């Protein structure tokens, strides 16, 4: 998928019609519901609905298991949507493809959304699910070291923040995480230090303004923008974090911050692999698996997973 002149012009028109997400997020959610109803439901999978309790609130999770389940690895998935839209229904296709193309079980988390539940509610929901799975190996019959965090966009932010919380709270620590075009920085304004915000911040569907609007809806106060659990890239300590695969998209305003996160992990003595997918926009990972760039991404994910030293059950 090369970004030729015709496609670039079409993207510019679509981007110029960007709705005001701060005013219209309920409409965006309804659109997600309609899409999920129209999607062909996954076949040839064992799908288990489950709840994990956090106080008086039950956090729904959905488990995708390939029919031939010979894997001792579990992928704990946090969906994207700017912390405001998206749910386990709208990500059924992504998670079923993920289970099929990796050969591993996938647990999808239906964390609470902003602005009704602002930071850190969604993060704490994800952390609660992770803690329950890591500390109760019998729940899914998987060893803690074989559980991998994975998320796209805002879900990548949540995966990185869960790892940071886990390290600091010392309750558990993932061995690896996969961040797909994650949002990790706190500033996407004209003052951003990242070239991708300026080069790709308009004209490529996800605009820098939309990112700022999502973050304002997610935040509880302005002070959140200085909190590393809100924006993991501003952390002062990148040591002792999981082995990390970071996948970025060429025409994405978030591209450079994801890559910078990987460089900070490496500079702190950690393990990080940074891969930029050419000729794609933010969100491409949700396309059908027959797209060449999606297949390439799964090749990279599987290569990373094979490099991890998992323990046999």
ZIVENGI-V195689 format. One record per pair of residues at least 6 apart in sequence whose C-alpha atoms are under 7 Angstrom apart, sorted by the first residue. I is the first residue (numbers start at 1). GAP is how many residues later the second one is. D is the distance in Angstrom with one decimal. If there is no record, write none. Layout:
I&GAP&D / I&GAP&D
This chain:
1&278&6.0 / 2&277&5.5 / 3&276&6.2 / 11&192&5.7 / 11&193&5.7 / 11&194&6.5 / 12&191&4.3 / 12&192&6.7 / 14&191&6.6 / 15&187&6.8 / 15&188&5.2 / 15&189&6.3 / 15&190&4.7 / 21&192&6.7 / 22&191&6.1 / 22&195&6.7 / 28&57&6.9 / 29&56&5.4 / 29&57&7.0 / 32&54&6.5 / 32&58&6.2 / 33&57&6.8 / 35&55&7.0 / 36&53&5.9 / 36&54&4.7 / 42&51&6.6 / 42&54&6.1 / 44&23&6.3 / 45&19&6.4 / 45&20&5.7 / 45&21&5.1 / 45&22&5.6 / 46&18&6.0 / 46&19&5.1 / 46&20&6.5 / 46&21&6.6 / 47&15&6.8 / 47&16&5.4 / 47&17&4.9 / 47&18&6.4 / 48&14&5.8 / 48&15&5.1 / 48&16&6.9 / 49&12&6.2 / 49&13&4.8 / 49&14&6.5 / 50&10&5.9 / 50&11&5.3 / 50&12&6.2 / 51&7&5.6 / 51&8&5.3 / 51&9&4.5 / 51&10&5.8 / 52&6&5.5 / 52&7&5.1 / 52&8&6.5 / 52&77&6.4 / 53&6&6.0 / 54&74&6.7 / 59&51&6.4 / 59&52&6.5 / 59&66&6.9 / 60&49&6.4 / 60&50&5.4 / 61&46&6.5 / 61&47&5.4 / 61&48&4.7 / 61&49&5.9 / 62&45&5.6 / 62&46&5.2 / 62&47&6.8 / 63&42&6.9 / 63&43&5.7 / 63&44&4.5 / 63&45&6.4 / 64&32&6.3 / 64&35&6.4 / 64&41&5.5 / 64&42&5.1 / 64&43&6.4 / 65&34&6.5 / 65&39&7.0 / 65&40&4.7 / 65&41&6.7 / 66&33&6.2 / 66&34&6.2 / 66&37&6.6 / 66&39&6.8 / 71&32&6.7 / 71&33&5.6 / 72&70&6.3 / 72&74&6.8 / 72&240&6.6 / 72&241&6.3 / 73&31&5.9 / 73&32&6.9 / 73&69&6.9 / 73&73&4.9 / 73&74&6.0 / 74&30&5.9 / 74&31&5.1 / 74&32&5.9 / 74&72&6.4 / 74&73&4.9 / 74&74&6.3 / 75&29&6.9 / 75&30&6.2 / 75&31&4.7 / 75&32&6.2 / 75&72&6.0 / 75&73&4.9 / 75&74&6.0 / 75&75&6.6 / 76&30&6.0 / 76&31&4.9 / 76&32&6.3 / 76&71&6.9 / 76&72&6.0 / 76&73&4.9 / 76&74&6.0 / 77&29&6.7 / 77&30&5.8 / 77&31&4.8 / 77&32&6.4 / 77&72&6.2 / 77&73&4.9 / 77&74&5.4 / 78&30&6.2 / 78&31&5.8 / 78&72&6.4 / 78&73&4.7 / 78&77&4.6 / 78&80&6.9 / 78&81&6.8 / 79&7&6.9 / 79&8&6.9 / 79&72&5.8 / 79&73&6.0 / 79&76&4.7 / 80&6&6.5 / 80&72&5.2 / 80&73&5.0 / 80&74&4.7 / 80&75&4.6 / 81&73&6.2 / 82&72&5.1 / 82&132&5.4 / 83&30&5.6 / 83&31&5.9 / 83&71&5.9 / 83&135&6.3 / 84&29&5.1 / 84&30&4.9 / 84&31&6.7 / 84&130&7.0 / 85&28&7.0 / 87&23&5.6 / 88&20&6.3 / 88&21&6.7 / 88&22&5.5 / 94&192&5.9 / 95&11&6.6 / 97&192&6.7 / 99&6&5.6 / 99&7&5.8 / 101&197&6.9 / 102&200&6.2 / 109&17&6.9 / 111&11&5.3 / 111&14&5.6 / 111&15&6.3 / 112&9&6.8 / 112&10&5.1 / 113&9&6.3 / 114&103&6.1 / 114&104&5.2 / 115&102&5.2 / 115&103&5.8 / 118&100&5.0 / 118&101&5.8 / 118&102&5.6 / 119&99&5.7 / 119&100&5.3 / 119&101&5.8 / 123&35&6.0 / 123&39&7.0 / 127&35&5.6 / 131&41&6.9 / 133&6&6.6 / 134&10&5.0 / 134&38&6.7 / 137&6&5.6 / 137&7&6.7 / 145&29&6.7 / 145&30&5.6 / 145&165&6.8 / 146&164&5.6 / 146&165&6.9 / 147&27&6.7 / 148&26&6.5 / 148&27&6.8 / 148&28&5.3 / 148&29&5.5 / 149&10&5.9 / 149&27&6.6 / 149&28&4.5 / 149&29&6.2 / 150&6&6.7 / 150&9&6.2 / 150&27&5.6 / 150&28&4.5 / 150&29&5.9 / 151&8&6.0 / 151&27&6.6 / 151&28&5.5 / 151&29&6.1 / 152&27&6.1 / 152&28&4.5 / 152&29&6.1 / 152&30&5.9 / 153&27&6.2 / 153&28&5.3 / 153&29&4.1 / 153&30&5.6 / 154&28&6.2 / 154&29&5.8 / 156&23&4.7 / 156&24&6.0 / 156&26&4.5 / 156&27&6.8 / 157&25&5.5 / 157&26&5.5 / 157&27&5.7 / 160&72&6.6 / 161&68&5.0 / 161&71&6.0 / 163&10&6.6 / 163&11&6.6 / 163&78&6.7 / 166&6&5.6 / 166&7&5.4 / 167&6&5.9 / 167&74&7.0 / 174&68&5.9 / 175&67&4.9 / 175&68&6.2 / 176&66&4.6 / 176&67&4.5 / 176&68&5.7 / 177&65&6.2 / 177&66&6.3 / 177&67&5.0 / 177&68&6.4 / 178&66&5.8 / 178&67&4.8 / 178&68&6.1 / 179&66&6.2 / 179&67&4.9 / 179&68&6.3 / 180&66&6.0 / 180&67&4.8 / 180&68&6.2 / 181&66&5.7 / 181&67&4.5 / 181&68&6.4 / 181&73&6.5 / 181&74&6.5 / 181&77&6.4 / 181&101&6.9 / 182&72&6.9 / 182&76&5.9 / 183&71&6.0 / 184&47&4.9 / 184&48&5.4 / 184&49&5.2 / 184&73&6.3 / 184&74&6.6 / 185&46&5.1 / 185&47&6.8 / 185&48&5.3 / 185&49&6.7 / 185&72&6.2 / 186&39&5.5 / 186&45&5.4 / 188&9&6.4 / 188&20&5.9 / 188&24&6.2 / 194&62&5.9 / 194&63&6.8 / 196&56&6.7 / 196&57&4.7 / 196&58&6.6 / 196&59&6.0 / 196&60&5.8 / 197&11&6.3 / 197&56&4.2 / 197&57&6.6 / 200&51&5.8 / 200&52&5.6 / 200&53&4.8 / 201&6&4.7 / 201&7&4.5 / 201&52&5.1 / 202&6&6.7 / 204&47&6.7 / 204&77&6.6 / 206&76&6.6 / 208&45&6.4 / 224&6&6.2 / 225&6&6.7 / 228&6&5.4 / 228&7&4.8 / 233&28&5.9 / 238&26&6.6 / 238&27&5.5 / 238&30&5.9 / 239&26&6.9 / 239&29&5.3 / 239&30&6.8 / 239&31&6.5 / 240&30&6.8 / 241&29&6.9 / 243&27&6.8 / 243&28&4.8 / 243&29&5.8 / 244&27&6.3 / 244&28&4.6 / 244&29&6.3 / 245&27&5.8 / 245&28&4.9 / 245&29&6.1 / 246&12&6.7 / 246&13&7.0 / 246&16&6.8 / 246&27&6.1 / 246&28&4.9 / 246&29&6.2 / 247&27&6.1 / 247&28&5.0 / 247&29&5.8 / 248&7&5.3 / 248&10&6.7 / 248&27&6.3 / 248&28&4.7 / 248&29&6.1 / 249&6&5.9 / 249&27&5.7 / 249&28&5.1 / 249&29&6.5 / 249&31&5.5 / 249&32&5.7 / 249&33&6.0 / 250&26&6.3 / 250&27&6.0 / 250&28&5.1 / 250&29&5.9 / 250&30&5.8 / 250&31&6.6 / 251&28&6.8 / 251&29&6.0 / 251&30&4.9 / 251&31&7.0 / 252&29&5.5 / 252&30&5.1 / 259&15&6.3 / 262&10&5.6 / 262&11&7.0 / 262&12&6.3 / 265&6&6.7 / 265&7&6.4 / 266&6&6.1 / 285&9&5.8 / 289&6&6.0
